[in-house]
Amino acid sequence: MHNPSLANPAGLTAMFIAFTHMLSFSIVIPGLWLYINSMGWSYRHLGWAFAAPVAGGFICGYMLTPVTLDERSEKISSPFRPSRMKLVLGFFLCLGITGHCLYAFWHHLHGVFVARFLVGCCTGTVVPCQLLIENQAIREDDDTSDNVVLRSRMVSFGAVQALGTVVGLALATSFNKVHEFYVHDEKYDQHVIVGIVGASLYGICLVLMFCFISPNDFKATKKECDCPPRSSTASSRLGIFVPAVIYEHGQSDVAALPDVFSTTVLLVFYFFVNNMLTGIEVLHAPFCVDNYGWNSAEIGSSWLGFVCFVLFIGLMTISLAQQIPCNRRLFGAVVLMFVTYGLQLQPDEPREQYVAFLALFAAAFCVIDFAVTEIYMDKIGEGEPKSRTALIKMEVMSWFSHMAMFTRILGAIVAGYIYDYYSHDDHVSRRPYAIYAPPFAICVVLMGMCVIFYKRFQLRSATEAPSSAEKESMLQPQQVSCMDE
């Protein structure tokens, strides 16, 4: 089975399912705190509401990842047979429908937690969808992938996921214009519309899946030579967009076997940076409501601008990647983040200053995200057999995703409790320092890591490649003497 184009019903259906799932993650963000607050619950419960879908994604998002290798045939196998893959996909889509229905009609904090957890479990849909896209790039003759087609399709897959995040925020922002209405003499808020829209989109996905996806679109095994980076919608706000772009552009050509020390340092670095982003993501709504009296439309539009600015800076980072070394981009972004947090250490913060803070943090985080991912992927080397290399790449990239998911769970819960503690009357005057001082100190640690591990944060493929002078000398015509000395 080999399809040269994604313009086929099965491929488009897989793309739409991935789009819908990313939309379901972001569509609740603008109104989530207002909904929880309307039921009389505190800030610390908001952190658990943000952590619930990530926990569900962690449990279900990796159940279908191929992790076994047949040593005799050197083929990677999936734990589910192709005949059952469609059934598994339909099961997770039903979980997404159930989760959104509970979010719309179960007006209790437990309903919010269960609903968001079930939507997170629907992350399991992305795994078979990605397998389907990969399988369509496999040659029929030798069960290996056309690497050029595969990498470009992974970029398209990541772009669709990023678009789902943007469209979800835009839809949630527009729902603020819908006035409250009554159903069965009971007053409902905009969260009902969010739940109904999410459940309807998942229902459309379920119908499209039964109509256009068949078990023949999946393969039980494949002999993969150049495995694309695996990620999860639960670990990143943009899906696999960042690693797929880096992989497709060849900015991190593998150069050696995995460096355990460098891998550990990068995971610690990534943990700290994601903690800061998670704190902003969770506390953005309550902070804006408490300080500026914003509604869900203003919360959604500001966070939508944040995500769009991240994507814009990402495109600029790709264009400048070949001109500025990776470790310099990383250090410069950390310095920018350090200055940004330092300016926030004051009792009062005007609205304009906070918006500027979001823009500067978005720029710094995007550059760091691309740089750390690029350096991390550069440490994943080649080996024999090629199928074993693909398995190692999937395993090492799963560490990266697991670290991000662990951070989104732990960071969300901790951020909620910290903000709740410093929102009491006795501590509210110190709340700005409690929010911005820890990330400011973390930035100092990150700058120290950039200095200490400057060489470790270089791309091995770049340092081991021939210099431009050496390449020029190799291209010069050589004089060969046939006379005996």
Summary of the structure (lengths in Angstrom):
residues: 485
radius of gyration: 23.9
end to end distance: 62.1
largest distance: 105.6
contacts: 1704
relative contact order: 0.14
helix: 70%
strand: 3%
